[in-house]
Amino acid sequence: MNLDCLLEIVDSQLIKSRNRPIHSTEILILRGIWQYRTYNQIAIEAGYSPGYFTNVVAPELFGRLSKIIGQRVTKKNCRVLLEYYATARLAPETIVPETIAPEIKHLRQDMAGTPPNIDQINQNTSPCYPSGSVPLNSPFYLERSSVEEQINQEIRKPGALIRIKAPREMGKTSLLLRVLDYAKCQGYHTVSLNLEQVEWSILKNLNQFLRWLCANIARQLRRKPMLDEYWDEDLGSGISCTLYLQDYLLESIDTPFILALDEVHQIFEYPQVAKDFLTLLRSWHEEAKRLPIWQKLRLLVIHSTEIYVPLGLDQSPFNVGLPIQLDCFSQSEVKQLAQRYGLDWVNGEEASKLMAMVGGHPALVHLALYHLSHREITMSQLLETATTATGIYHNHLQRHWATLAKQSELAQALDTVLNATEPISLNPILTHKLSSMGLIKFSGNFAIAGCELYRQCFTKK
Protein backbone atom coordinates (compact mmCIF):
# COMPACT_ATOMS: atom_id res chain seq x y z
CA MET A 1 0.00 0.00 0.00
CA ASN A 2 1.14 3.53 -0.74
CA LEU A 3 2.64 5.05 2.41
CA ASP A 4 0.87 8.41 1.98
CA CYS A 5 -2.49 6.65 1.82
CA LEU A 6 -1.60 4.58 4.86
CA LEU A 7 -0.57 7.69 6.81
CA GLU A 8 -3.96 9.30 6.15
CA ILE A 9 -5.77 6.24 7.52
CA VAL A 10 -3.53 6.01 10.58
CA ASP A 11 -3.78 9.76 11.25
CA SER A 12 -7.56 9.54 11.12
CA GLN A 13 -7.60 6.71 13.67
CA LEU A 14 -5.14 8.51 15.95
CA ILE A 15 -7.36 11.60 16.00
CA LYS A 16 -10.50 9.52 16.63
CA SER A 17 -8.79 7.86 19.60
CA ARG A 18 -7.72 11.28 20.93
CA ASN A 19 -4.05 10.68 20.14
CA ARG A 20 -1.76 13.21 18.50
CA PRO A 21 -1.46 12.69 14.70
CA ILE A 22 1.88 11.80 13.13
CA HIS A 23 4.22 14.78 12.84
CA SER A 24 6.95 15.46 10.29
CA THR A 25 9.83 13.86 12.22
CA GLU A 26 7.82 10.68 12.73
CA ILE A 27 6.99 10.63 9.02
CA LEU A 28 10.73 10.65 8.33
CA ILE A 29 11.08 7.50 10.44
CA LEU A 30 8.18 5.74 8.74
CA ARG A 31 9.48 6.61 5.27
CA GLY A 32 12.86 5.29 6.31
CA ILE A 33 11.30 2.02 7.48
CA TRP A 34 9.52 1.69 4.13
CA GLN A 35 12.87 2.21 2.42
CA TYR A 36 14.62 -0.40 4.61
CA ARG A 37 16.94 2.14 6.23
CA THR A 38 18.49 2.18 9.68
CA TYR A 39 17.80 4.91 12.26
CA ASN A 40 21.36 6.11 11.74
CA GLN A 41 20.84 6.54 7.98
CA ILE A 42 17.46 8.25 8.44
CA ALA A 43 18.79 10.68 11.04
CA ILE A 44 21.99 11.64 9.22
CA GLU A 45 20.16 12.32 5.94
CA ALA A 46 17.58 14.45 7.76
CA GLY A 47 20.20 16.33 9.80
CA TYR A 48 19.25 14.89 13.20
CA SER A 49 21.17 13.03 15.87
CA PRO A 50 20.69 9.22 15.56
CA GLY A 51 20.15 9.03 19.31
CA TYR A 52 17.24 11.46 19.07
CA PHE A 53 15.41 9.18 16.64
CA THR A 54 16.29 5.97 18.48
CA ASN A 55 15.62 7.08 22.06
CA VAL A 56 12.99 9.80 21.74
CA VAL A 57 10.99 9.94 18.50
CA ALA A 58 10.62 6.26 17.63
CA PRO A 59 9.52 4.96 21.10
CA GLU A 60 6.85 7.66 21.39
CA LEU A 61 5.58 6.99 17.85
CA PHE A 62 5.42 3.23 18.30
CA GLY A 63 3.65 3.72 21.64
CA ARG A 64 0.80 5.66 20.00
CA LEU A 65 0.57 3.22 17.11
CA SER A 66 0.42 0.29 19.54
CA LYS A 67 -2.60 1.84 21.26
CA ILE A 68 -4.73 2.12 18.11
CA ILE A 69 -3.65 -1.25 16.67
CA GLY A 70 -3.96 -3.15 19.92
CA GLN A 71 -0.60 -4.84 19.55
CA ARG A 72 2.97 -3.85 20.34
CA VAL A 73 4.54 -2.10 17.35
CA THR A 74 8.31 -2.17 16.78
CA LYS A 75 10.58 -1.10 13.93
CA LYS A 76 10.77 -4.71 12.80
CA ASN A 77 7.01 -5.38 12.58
CA CYS A 78 5.82 -1.83 11.91
CA ARG A 79 5.33 -2.12 8.17
CA VAL A 80 3.46 -5.43 8.26
CA LEU A 81 1.13 -4.41 11.09
CA LEU A 82 0.31 -0.99 9.65
CA GLU A 83 -0.41 -2.40 6.19
CA TYR A 84 -2.80 -5.01 7.61
CA TYR A 85 -4.41 -2.42 9.85
CA ALA A 86 -4.91 0.09 7.02
CA THR A 87 -6.19 -2.56 4.63
CA ALA A 88 -8.78 -3.66 7.19
CA ARG A 89 -9.95 -0.08 7.66
CA LEU A 90 -10.29 0.45 3.90
CA ALA A 91 -12.46 -2.63 3.38
CA PRO A 92 -13.77 -3.94 6.72
CA GLU A 93 -16.90 -5.42 5.11
CA THR A 94 -15.14 -7.28 2.32
CA ILE A 95 -17.03 -10.45 1.48
CA VAL A 96 -14.88 -13.55 1.67
CA PRO A 97 -15.77 -15.99 -1.16
CA GLU A 98 -16.30 -19.59 -0.14
CA THR A 99 -13.67 -20.66 -2.65
CA ILE A 100 -10.87 -18.90 -0.81
CA ALA A 101 -8.58 -21.16 1.20
CA PRO A 102 -9.68 -21.42 4.88
CA GLU A 103 -6.46 -19.99 6.25
CA ILE A 104 -6.81 -16.88 4.02
CA LYS A 105 -10.48 -16.50 4.93
CA HIS A 106 -9.59 -16.66 8.60
CA LEU A 107 -6.87 -14.09 8.10
CA ARG A 108 -9.24 -11.68 6.32
CA GLN A 109 -11.86 -12.13 9.03
CA ASP A 110 -9.22 -11.28 11.62
CA MET A 111 -8.35 -8.17 9.64
CA ALA A 112 -11.91 -6.88 9.99
CA GLY A 113 -11.29 -6.59 13.72
CA THR A 114 -7.99 -6.59 15.56
CA PRO A 115 -4.95 -6.95 13.26
CA PRO A 116 -3.44 -10.43 13.49
CA ASN A 117 -0.28 -11.16 15.38
CA ILE A 118 2.83 -11.69 13.22
CA ASP A 119 3.16 -15.26 14.52
CA GLN A 120 -0.51 -15.84 13.74
CA ILE A 121 0.03 -14.64 10.16
CA ASN A 122 2.86 -17.12 9.76
CA GLN A 123 0.96 -20.00 11.34
CA ASN A 124 -2.13 -19.41 9.20
CA THR A 125 -0.18 -19.21 5.96
CA SER A 126 0.26 -22.73 4.67
CA PRO A 127 3.60 -23.14 2.86
CA CYS A 128 3.47 -23.78 -0.86
CA TYR A 129 5.72 -26.40 -2.40
CA PRO A 130 9.14 -24.71 -2.62
CA SER A 131 9.81 -24.16 -6.30
CA GLY A 132 11.23 -21.07 -7.90
CA SER A 133 11.42 -17.68 -6.20
CA VAL A 134 9.88 -16.88 -2.81
CA PRO A 135 7.10 -14.25 -3.26
CA LEU A 136 7.29 -10.82 -1.67
CA ASN A 137 5.82 -10.70 1.87
CA SER A 138 6.14 -14.48 2.19
CA PRO A 139 6.98 -15.51 5.77
CA PHE A 140 9.15 -18.26 4.29
CA TYR A 141 11.73 -15.87 2.88
CA LEU A 142 14.85 -15.66 5.00
CA GLU A 143 16.32 -12.18 4.81
CA ARG A 144 19.97 -11.82 3.83
CA SER A 145 20.28 -8.56 5.74
CA SER A 146 23.92 -7.73 5.11
CA VAL A 147 23.75 -8.61 1.40
CA GLU A 148 20.47 -6.76 0.86
CA GLU A 149 21.77 -3.65 2.61
CA GLN A 150 24.95 -3.75 0.52
CA ILE A 151 22.94 -3.96 -2.71
CA ASN A 152 20.48 -1.29 -1.61
CA GLN A 153 23.33 1.09 -0.89
CA GLU A 154 24.98 0.33 -4.24
CA ILE A 155 21.92 0.95 -6.43
CA ARG A 156 21.67 4.44 -4.98
CA LYS A 157 25.04 5.22 -6.60
CA PRO A 158 25.04 6.81 -10.09
CA GLY A 159 25.77 4.32 -12.87
CA ALA A 160 25.92 1.34 -10.50
CA LEU A 161 26.37 -2.20 -11.80
CA ILE A 162 25.75 -5.20 -9.56
CA ARG A 163 26.35 -8.85 -10.45
CA ILE A 164 24.49 -11.43 -8.36
CA LYS A 165 25.83 -14.91 -8.98
CA ALA A 166 25.47 -18.35 -7.42
CA PRO A 167 24.71 -21.92 -8.43
CA ARG A 168 21.10 -22.74 -9.22
CA GLU A 169 18.48 -22.73 -6.45
CA MET A 170 20.45 -20.47 -4.11
CA GLY A 171 17.84 -17.68 -3.94
CA LYS A 172 19.05 -15.23 -6.60
CA THR A 173 15.63 -14.36 -8.01
CA SER A 174 14.05 -14.15 -4.55
CA LEU A 175 16.71 -11.61 -3.61
CA LEU A 176 16.10 -9.71 -6.85
CA LEU A 177 12.41 -9.31 -6.00
CA ARG A 178 13.36 -7.62 -2.72
CA VAL A 179 15.88 -5.33 -4.37
CA LEU A 180 13.34 -4.19 -6.96
CA ASP A 181 10.76 -3.61 -4.23
CA TYR A 182 13.28 -1.43 -2.40
CA ALA A 183 14.04 0.49 -5.61
CA LYS A 184 10.35 1.18 -6.18
CA CYS A 185 10.13 2.53 -2.63
CA GLN A 186 12.91 4.94 -3.60
CA GLY A 187 10.76 6.18 -6.47
CA TYR A 188 13.02 4.62 -9.10
CA HIS A 189 11.83 3.27 -12.44
CA THR A 190 12.30 -0.51 -12.53
CA VAL A 191 12.42 -2.93 -15.44
CA SER A 192 12.96 -6.65 -14.90
CA LEU A 193 13.65 -8.97 -17.82
CA ASN A 194 14.10 -12.74 -17.60
CA LEU A 195 16.26 -14.09 -20.42
CA GLU A 196 14.80 -17.54 -19.87
CA GLN A 197 11.66 -16.22 -21.56
CA VAL A 198 13.47 -15.24 -24.77
CA GLU A 199 13.03 -17.54 -27.79
CA TRP A 200 16.24 -19.25 -28.88
CA SER A 201 15.90 -17.79 -32.39
CA ILE A 202 16.18 -14.32 -30.84
CA LEU A 203 18.96 -15.17 -28.40
CA LYS A 204 21.28 -16.43 -31.11
CA ASN A 205 21.04 -13.21 -33.16
CA LEU A 206 22.53 -10.08 -31.55
CA ASN A 207 20.47 -7.61 -33.58
CA GLN A 208 17.18 -9.36 -32.82
CA PHE A 209 18.11 -9.78 -29.17
CA LEU A 210 18.94 -6.09 -28.70
CA ARG A 211 15.69 -5.07 -30.40
CA TRP A 212 13.85 -7.48 -28.08
CA LEU A 213 15.64 -5.89 -25.14
CA CYS A 214 14.78 -2.32 -26.15
CA ALA A 215 11.16 -3.13 -26.98
CA ASN A 216 10.59 -4.79 -23.62
CA ILE A 217 12.26 -1.97 -21.69
CA ALA A 218 10.05 0.56 -23.48
CA ARG A 219 6.94 -1.51 -22.77
CA GLN A 220 7.66 -1.74 -19.04
CA LEU A 221 8.38 1.99 -18.95
CA ARG A 222 5.09 2.53 -20.80
CA ARG A 223 6.74 4.16 -23.78
CA LYS A 224 6.05 3.51 -27.45
CA PRO A 225 8.75 1.20 -28.90
CA MET A 226 9.90 3.62 -31.66
CA LEU A 227 12.66 1.17 -32.59
CA ASP A 228 12.89 1.97 -36.28
CA GLU A 229 13.39 5.66 -35.56
CA TYR A 230 16.64 4.90 -33.71
CA TRP A 231 17.92 1.73 -35.43
CA ASP A 232 20.59 2.30 -38.06
CA GLU A 233 22.13 -0.66 -39.91
CA ASP A 234 25.16 1.41 -40.83
CA LEU A 235 25.92 2.11 -37.17
CA GLY A 236 25.29 -1.48 -36.08
CA SER A 237 22.94 -2.95 -33.50
CA GLY A 238 25.16 -2.15 -30.48
CA ILE A 239 25.39 1.58 -31.22
CA SER A 240 21.71 1.69 -32.21
CA CYS A 241 20.72 0.09 -28.89
CA THR A 242 22.94 2.51 -26.97
CA LEU A 243 21.51 5.58 -28.72
CA TYR A 244 17.98 4.26 -28.17
CA LEU A 245 18.56 4.03 -24.44
CA GLN A 246 20.39 7.34 -24.20
CA ASP A 247 18.42 9.61 -26.52
CA TYR A 248 14.96 8.10 -26.13
CA LEU A 249 14.48 6.27 -22.84
CA LEU A 250 16.97 7.85 -20.42
CA GLU A 251 16.23 11.30 -21.80
CA SER A 252 12.53 10.85 -21.04
CA ILE A 253 12.86 9.99 -17.34
CA ASP A 254 14.05 12.14 -14.46
CA THR A 255 14.68 9.50 -11.78
CA PRO A 256 17.12 6.57 -11.59
CA PHE A 257 16.26 3.57 -13.71
CA ILE A 258 16.94 0.01 -12.52
CA LEU A 259 17.42 -2.51 -15.33
CA ALA A 260 17.43 -6.02 -13.88
CA LEU A 261 18.47 -8.87 -16.17
CA ASP A 262 17.72 -12.28 -14.67
CA GLU A 263 18.92 -15.68 -15.95
CA VAL A 264 21.62 -13.97 -18.01
CA HIS A 265 23.45 -17.29 -18.33
CA GLN A 266 20.87 -18.25 -20.97
CA ILE A 267 22.72 -16.11 -23.49
CA PHE A 268 26.08 -17.75 -22.74
CA GLU A 269 25.07 -20.69 -24.93
CA TYR A 270 25.74 -18.32 -27.83
CA PRO A 271 29.32 -17.19 -27.08
CA GLN A 272 29.65 -14.45 -29.69
CA VAL A 273 26.31 -12.86 -28.80
CA ALA A 274 27.18 -13.15 -25.11
CA LYS A 275 30.57 -11.53 -25.65
CA ASP A 276 29.10 -8.59 -27.59
CA PHE A 277 26.22 -8.10 -25.15
CA LEU A 278 28.38 -8.18 -22.04
CA THR A 279 30.78 -5.75 -23.68
CA LEU A 280 27.80 -3.46 -24.30
CA LEU A 281 26.72 -3.62 -20.66
CA ARG A 282 30.25 -2.79 -19.60
CA SER A 283 30.30 0.22 -21.95
CA TRP A 284 27.04 1.57 -20.45
CA HIS A 285 28.54 1.25 -16.99
CA GLU A 286 31.65 3.11 -18.14
CA GLU A 287 29.63 5.84 -19.88
CA ALA A 288 28.25 6.90 -16.48
CA LYS A 289 31.75 8.10 -15.57
CA ARG A 290 31.69 10.78 -18.28
CA LEU A 291 28.05 11.41 -19.24
CA PRO A 292 25.53 12.38 -16.51
CA ILE A 293 22.59 10.93 -18.44
CA TRP A 294 24.00 7.41 -18.05
CA GLN A 295 24.23 7.88 -14.29
CA LYS A 296 20.47 7.30 -14.19
CA LEU A 297 20.98 3.69 -15.29
CA ARG A 298 21.62 1.12 -12.55
CA LEU A 299 22.27 -2.41 -13.83
CA LEU A 300 21.48 -5.65 -12.00
CA VAL A 301 22.86 -8.77 -13.71
CA ILE A 302 21.81 -12.12 -12.23
CA HIS A 303 23.20 -15.40 -13.47
CA SER A 304 23.89 -18.97 -12.45
CA THR A 305 27.53 -19.92 -12.09
CA GLU A 306 26.77 -23.38 -13.47
CA ILE A 307 27.03 -22.03 -16.99
CA TYR A 308 30.81 -22.07 -16.44
CA VAL A 309 30.69 -25.84 -16.88
CA PRO A 310 30.14 -25.88 -20.68
CA LEU A 311 32.06 -22.63 -21.24
CA GLY A 312 35.75 -21.96 -20.97
CA LEU A 313 37.00 -19.58 -18.28
CA ASP A 314 37.95 -17.03 -20.93
CA GLN A 315 34.24 -16.79 -21.81
CA SER A 316 33.00 -16.24 -18.26
CA PRO A 317 30.97 -13.09 -17.47
CA PHE A 318 32.63 -9.70 -17.26
CA ASN A 319 34.32 -8.67 -14.03
CA VAL A 320 33.04 -5.14 -13.47
CA GLY A 321 30.72 -3.65 -10.88
CA LEU A 322 29.88 -5.01 -7.44
CA PRO A 323 29.98 -8.85 -7.29
CA ILE A 324 27.53 -10.53 -4.93
CA GLN A 325 28.02 -14.22 -4.21
CA LEU A 326 25.12 -15.89 -2.37
CA ASP A 327 26.12 -18.34 0.32
CA CYS A 328 24.35 -21.19 2.10
CA PHE A 329 22.26 -20.70 5.24
CA SER A 330 23.91 -20.97 8.64
CA GLN A 331 22.59 -23.36 11.28
CA SER A 332 20.92 -20.52 13.19
CA GLU A 333 19.21 -19.40 9.98
CA VAL A 334 17.99 -22.94 9.30
CA LYS A 335 16.58 -23.08 12.82
CA GLN A 336 14.88 -19.72 12.30
CA LEU A 337 13.36 -20.87 9.01
CA ALA A 338 12.15 -24.09 10.63
CA GLN A 339 10.16 -22.02 13.12
CA ARG A 340 8.46 -20.22 10.25
CA TYR A 341 7.42 -23.60 8.88
CA GLY A 342 5.86 -24.37 12.25
CA LEU A 343 8.55 -26.83 13.37
CA ASP A 344 9.54 -26.77 17.03
CA TRP A 345 13.32 -27.16 16.81
CA VAL A 346 14.09 -25.53 20.14
CA ASN A 347 17.18 -27.56 21.07
CA GLY A 348 18.74 -27.29 17.62
CA GLU A 349 19.33 -31.06 17.24
CA GLU A 350 17.14 -31.37 14.14
CA ALA A 351 18.77 -28.32 12.55
CA SER A 352 22.18 -29.89 13.15
CA LYS A 353 21.13 -33.12 11.43
CA LEU A 354 19.79 -31.30 8.40
CA MET A 355 22.87 -29.08 8.19
CA ALA A 356 25.11 -32.14 8.36
CA MET A 357 23.38 -33.56 5.30
CA VAL A 358 22.75 -30.56 3.00
CA GLY A 359 25.14 -27.94 4.38
CA GLY A 360 22.59 -25.12 4.47
CA HIS A 361 21.83 -25.21 0.71
CA PRO A 362 18.73 -22.92 0.51
CA ALA A 363 16.61 -24.99 -1.88
CA LEU A 364 17.44 -28.27 -0.16
CA VAL A 365 16.66 -26.78 3.25
CA HIS A 366 13.31 -25.39 2.09
CA LEU A 367 12.38 -28.71 0.50
CA ALA A 368 13.16 -30.62 3.70
CA LEU A 369 11.25 -28.17 5.91
CA TYR A 370 8.24 -28.29 3.60
CA HIS A 371 7.96 -32.08 3.77
CA LEU A 372 8.70 -32.19 7.49
CA SER A 373 6.11 -29.49 8.25
CA HIS A 374 3.46 -31.49 6.38
CA ARG A 375 4.34 -34.54 8.48
CA GLU A 376 4.88 -36.51 5.27
CA ILE A 377 8.22 -37.83 6.47
CA THR A 378 10.33 -37.91 9.61
CA MET A 379 13.84 -36.55 9.81
CA SER A 380 15.23 -40.09 10.09
CA GLN A 381 13.35 -41.19 6.97
CA LEU A 382 14.44 -38.09 5.08
CA LEU A 383 18.11 -38.71 5.84
CA GLU A 384 17.91 -42.44 5.09
CA THR A 385 16.31 -41.94 1.65
CA ALA A 386 18.05 -38.65 0.71
CA THR A 387 20.12 -40.09 -2.14
CA THR A 388 17.63 -42.70 -3.38
CA ALA A 389 15.19 -42.54 -6.30
CA THR A 390 12.33 -42.16 -3.81
CA GLY A 391 14.04 -39.42 -1.80
CA ILE A 392 12.95 -35.78 -1.85
CA TYR A 393 16.25 -34.70 -3.48
CA HIS A 394 16.06 -37.07 -6.44
CA ASN A 395 15.41 -34.38 -9.10
CA HIS A 396 18.15 -32.12 -7.77
CA LEU A 397 20.69 -34.94 -7.80
CA GLN A 398 19.63 -36.17 -11.25
CA ARG A 399 20.41 -32.76 -12.74
CA HIS A 400 23.98 -32.99 -11.47
CA TRP A 401 24.27 -36.61 -12.60
CA ALA A 402 23.33 -35.56 -16.13
CA THR A 403 26.09 -32.93 -16.21
CA LEU A 404 28.74 -35.25 -14.78
CA ALA A 405 27.79 -38.03 -17.21
CA LYS A 406 28.68 -35.74 -20.12
CA GLN A 407 32.06 -34.73 -18.67
CA SER A 408 34.09 -37.69 -17.45
CA GLU A 409 37.06 -35.54 -16.46
CA LEU A 410 34.83 -33.44 -14.22
CA ALA A 411 33.24 -36.55 -12.70
CA GLN A 412 36.67 -38.03 -11.96
CA ALA A 413 37.83 -34.81 -10.29
CA LEU A 414 34.72 -34.79 -8.08
CA ASP A 415 35.27 -38.41 -7.13
CA THR A 416 38.84 -37.56 -6.11
CA VAL A 417 37.57 -34.84 -3.77
CA LEU A 418 34.82 -36.98 -2.29
CA ASN A 419 37.13 -39.91 -1.54
CA ALA A 420 39.89 -37.78 -0.01
CA THR A 421 40.36 -37.91 3.75
CA GLU A 422 41.47 -34.28 3.85
CA PRO A 423 41.12 -31.12 1.68
CA ILE A 424 42.96 -31.48 -1.61
CA SER A 425 44.22 -29.35 -4.50
CA LEU A 426 42.78 -29.83 -8.01
CA ASN A 427 43.35 -28.46 -11.48
CA PRO A 428 42.15 -24.80 -11.22
CA ILE A 429 39.71 -25.10 -14.12
CA LEU A 430 38.10 -28.27 -12.77
CA THR A 431 37.99 -26.76 -9.29
CA HIS A 432 36.27 -23.67 -10.66
CA LYS A 433 33.67 -25.70 -12.56
CA LEU A 434 32.82 -27.97 -9.62
CA SER A 435 32.59 -24.97 -7.29
CA SER A 436 30.33 -23.19 -9.78
CA MET A 437 27.97 -26.17 -9.63
CA GLY A 438 28.04 -26.08 -5.83
CA LEU A 439 29.35 -29.65 -5.64
CA ILE A 440 32.52 -28.64 -3.79
CA LYS A 441 33.50 -25.78 -1.51
CA PHE A 442 36.78 -24.46 -0.21
CA SER A 443 38.75 -24.95 2.97
CA GLY A 444 41.40 -22.31 2.51
CA ASN A 445 42.76 -22.95 -0.98
CA PHE A 446 41.78 -26.61 -0.99
CA ALA A 447 38.63 -28.41 -2.11
CA ILE A 448 36.21 -30.42 0.04
CA ALA A 449 32.75 -31.90 -0.60
CA GLY A 450 29.95 -29.36 -0.92
CA CYS A 451 27.86 -31.36 1.56
CA GLU A 452 27.34 -34.90 2.84
CA LEU A 453 24.43 -35.41 0.41
CA TYR A 454 26.82 -35.06 -2.54
CA ARG A 455 29.41 -37.29 -0.89
CA GLN A 456 26.90 -40.10 -0.42
CA CYS A 457 25.38 -39.71 -3.86
CA PHE A 458 28.38 -39.20 -6.12
CA THR A 459 31.10 -41.31 -4.47
CA LYS A 460 31.83 -44.28 -6.74
CA LYS A 461 31.10 -47.57 -5.04
N, C-alpha and C positions, 0 to 999 in steps of 0.2 A: 504494500500500500504506500502511496505517496506520503512522505513525512509531513508535508504542509497540511494535507487533509487530516491526517491522524492528529496533528497538534490542535486543529480546530475542535475535533471531537473531544479530546482530552481536556482542553481548556473549558469547554462547555460543561463537562461533568465536574471539573474542579470548582467552577463558580456555583453550580447547583448544590454542591456539597459544602458550600461556604468556605472553600479553600482558595488561596491566592492562585491566580492563573500563572502559567509558565512565563517567566521573564526572559529577556534577551540572553543573559549569561547561561541560563539553563537550556535555552534553545541551542546554543553553541555546543553544549555537552551532548544533547540528543543528536544533533547533526553529526558530531564526531563519532558517536556510537554507530550510527547508520553507515558511516564511512569506514568502520573498523579501525578507528584510531585510538591511541592510548590517551590518558588524561594529559600526559606530558606533551604529546604532539598538539592536542587541542589547545592547551593553555599557551604554549609558546607561539603558535600561529596567531592566536587572538591577543597576545600581548599581556597575558596574566601569569601569575605565579602558579606552577603546577600544584603546589600545596593548597592553594586557595580553592581550586577545583576539587581536589581529592578530599580535603578535610572539611570544607564548608559548603560549597554549592551542591555537589553531588549528593551527600547524605540528606540534605534538606529536601532536595527534589525527589529523591527516591522515597522519602518518608511520606510526602503528600501523594505520590502516585500509588504507594502501597495502600493508603486509606481508601481511595476510590476503587481500586481493583479488588481489594480484599485478600491480597497475597503479597508477601514480601518481594519487593522489586530490587534487583541489583543491576550492576552494569552488565553482567553476563546474561541475565535473562530478560533484560529490559525490552529489547526489540521484539522478542517472541510474545511476551505477555501483552505489550501495548498493541501489537497487530491483532491478536486474538480479541482483545477487549474492544478495539475500535470496530473490527469487523462485526462483532456481535451487536454493537450499538447501531451500526448502519442497517442491519437486516435482522432484527431480533425475532421477526415472525416468519422467517424463511421456512417454507414447507420442505420437509425432508422426504424425498421420494422413497417408496418402499424398496426400490431396486438398489439403493445405495447400501454399501457394506455396513453391517451392524456397528463396527467400531467407529466408522465415520459418522454414522447417524448419531451415535452416542456422544461423539465429540461435538457435533453441531448443536445438539440439545444442551450440552453443558455450556456452550458459548452463549446461549440465549440468557443464561443467568450469570453465575460467577465464572470467570475465566478459569479454565482447567489448569491444574498444576503441571509443571514441566514433566515430572515423572509420569503423571497420568497420561499426558500426550504420548509419551514414548511407549507406555504400556498398552495403550489402545490402538497403536499403529502397528498392524501386523506386518512383519517384514516380507517384502517381495523376494522372489528368487534372485540371488545376486548375479546379475549379468549386465555387463556394460557399465555406464557411469551411474553414480549415485545422485539422484535428483536434488535440486536445491531444497533446503529446509527439511531434508530427510534426517531423522534422528540417528540413522545408521551411517552417517558420514563422520569420519574421525578427522578433526581439524589438524592440519599440519601448520601450526601457528607460526613457527619461525620462517618456514618456507613461504607461506602466504604473505606474511608481513614484508619479507624481502622482495617478493614480486610486486606487491602493491606499492612499495616505495619506488621501485624501478620504473613502473609504467607512468609514474608522475614526471619522469625526467624526459625532456625534449629528445625526440628521435630514438627512444629506447628500443632495444631488440633483446628479447628473452627467448632462450631455447630450453624447453622442458623435455627431458629425455629420460627414458627408462625402458626396461623390457615390457612386454605386453602385460596387461592386467595389474599394473602397479598403481593405478589411480590418476593417470595423467589427465584424462578428459574430465573426471570429477573435479579435479583441481582447477581446470580451465573454466568450468562453469562458475566457480566461486570468484575467480579473478575477473571475469566479465561482469558478474553481478556487482562487484566492488567498483569497476570502471563506470558502470551505469550510474551508480550512486554519486560518482564524481561529476556526473553530467557529461561524460565523454560519449562520443559516437562509438558504437561497437559493431563489428562485422565478424561473424564466425563462419568459416568455410571448412568443410570436411572433405578432404581429397579422396576419401574412400567412396564418395558418392559420384565421382567423376567417371564417365565412361572411358574405357581403355583407348578407344579411338581418338579421344580428345587428349588424354594424357601423353600419348606417344608423339603428338605433334605440338611443338612449342607455340606456334602461332595460334592454333585453335585453343590451346590451354590458356594462354594469356588473355585471349578474347573472352573465354569462359570466366576467368578470374575477374576481369573488369566488369563484365555484365552482371555478375552476381554481387559484386561490391556495390555497384550502382543500385541494384534492386533493393538490397538491404538498407541502403541509405535513402531509399525512396527518390531516386533520381532517374530520369530517362537514360537509357543506355548510351545513345549518341556515339556508338563505337566508330561508325564509318567516318564521322566528322574528324576524328583524331587519328585514325589508322592510316599509315602511309607505308606502302610496300617498299618504297625507295629507302626509307629510314630503317626499316626492319621492325619486327614485332616487339623487341625489347625496348627500343626507343619510343615506339608508338605507345606501348603500355605505360612507360614512365611519364610521357607527356600527358596521357589521359588522366593519370592520377594527379599530376601536379597542376595542370592548367584547368582541368574540369572538376575533379572531385575535391581535392584539397583546397582549391581556391574558393569553393562554394560553402565551406564549413568554417566556423570560427572557434571551435573547441577541439581538443585532442581527439584523435581517431585511432581506435584500437582495431588492428587487423589480426585476427587469430586464425592461424592455419593449422588444423588438426589432421592427424594421420598423414603427415608430409612424407613419410617413408614410402607411401604408395607410388610416388613419382620416381623413386630411386630405381625402380625396375627398368626405367628408360634413362640410362646414364647420361646421354648427351643433353636431353631435355632437363634432367635434374641439375647437371652442371651449369647450364645457362640460366636456369631459374634461380638457383641459389646465388649465383653471381649477381643476378639482378636484385635480389633481396639485400645482399651486401652493399650494393651501390646505393640503394635507397637509404640504408642506415648511414652510409658515409655522407650522402648529400645533406643530411641534417646538420653536419658540422660547418657547412658553408652557406646553405640557403634556409632562412627561417621558415619558409612554407613547409619544408620537409620535417621540421621539428614537431609538427602536429601528428605525424604518423608514428605510432608505437606498434612494433611487430611482436607477435607471440607465435613461435614456431614449435609445434609439438610433434614428436616422432618417436617411434619405437626403435630401440637400439638393435633389435633383432635383425633389422635389415642389413646390418654389417656382415651377417653370415654369408649371403650370396655375393656381396660386393667386396671389392678390395679396399684396403684402408685408404688408398689414395683417392677413393671416390666417396669417402664418408662426408657427412654434412660439414658445412663451413664452421669455422671456429671464431665467430665474432659474437659480440653481445654478452649478456649474462647467462651462463649455463646453470641450469637447475637439474640436479640428478635426484630422482625420488628414491628414497630408501624404504626398507621394510619396517613394519611396526615393531616397537619395543614390547617387552612383556607387560609393562604397565599399561601400554596403549591397548594391547589385546584384552587385558582384564577389563579395562574401561569399556571397550566395545562389547564385550560379553554382557556387561550389565545392561547395555542398551538393547540387547537381544532378549533381555529378561532372564539371563542365566545368573545364578547366585554363586559366583566364584570368589567368595570372600577370602579364603585362605591362599588362593593363588596356585594351588596344586594343579588344577585343570589347565590353567593358562600355561604353566610350565610344560606340561605334557604336549600341548598343542605347539608351543614354540619349539620344543625339541624335535618335532616332526617336520614342520613347515617353515621354521625360521622367521616367522612374522610376515611372510609373503601376503600382501593385502587381499588378493583375490582368494587365495587358499584359506586364509583366516575367515573371511566373510562366508565362504561356502561351508566351512565346518560349523560356524556359529548358527547359520541358518538351519542346517539339518539337526543340530543339537537342540536348538530352541523349539523345533517342531516335534521333538521327542521321537524322531524317526530312527535314531541310532544313538547308542551310548558312546562315550569317549573311547572305551576299550574296543568296541566294534569298529569304530572309525579308524583307529590306529592299526588294527589287525588287517583290515581290508584296503588300506590306503593305496597300495600299489597294484591291486588286483583289477580285473575287468569289471567287477561289480562295485568297486570302491567309488567314492564321490569325486576322486581326482582323475578318473580314467581319461576323460577328454583332454584335460590339461597335459597329462603325460603322453598321450598319443600324439599330440602336436609336436612335442619335442622328439619323440621316437621317429616321426616322419622326416624331420630335418636331419637327424643323426644318420638315418638309413641312407640318405643321399650323399653323405660326406664321411667316408670311412676314416679319414685322417682325423677329423674332428671327434668322431666317436671314440677312436683309440686314445686321443689325448684326454678325453673326459674319463675314460676307464682308468687311465694312469693316475689321475687325481683321486678318483674315488677309492682306489685300492691302496693308496699311499697311507702310511701310518703317521705321517707328519706333513706339514705344508711343503709343496714342491714348486720348482721353477719349470715353466713350459716355454715353448716357442712363443714369442710375443704376439704374433698374429693369431695363433690358436687360442692363447689366453684371452685376447681381446674379444674374439668371437664367442667363446664360451661364457665370458662375463657378460657380454651384451645380451645373451639369451637368459641370463640369470642362473645358469646351471652351476657356476662356481662363484666364489667371492674371494676376497683377498685377506690374508693375514700378513700384514706388512707388504712385502713385495712378492709373496708366495701365494700359490693357489690352494684353496681347500673347497670341499663340496659346498654347494649353495645351501643345502639343507639335507636332513636325514632322509626325507622322502625321495630325493634324487639319488642318494647313495643306494637305498634299497632297490629302487626301480632300475637304475641303469648300470649297476655293477654286474659284469659278466659272471655268470655262474660257472 
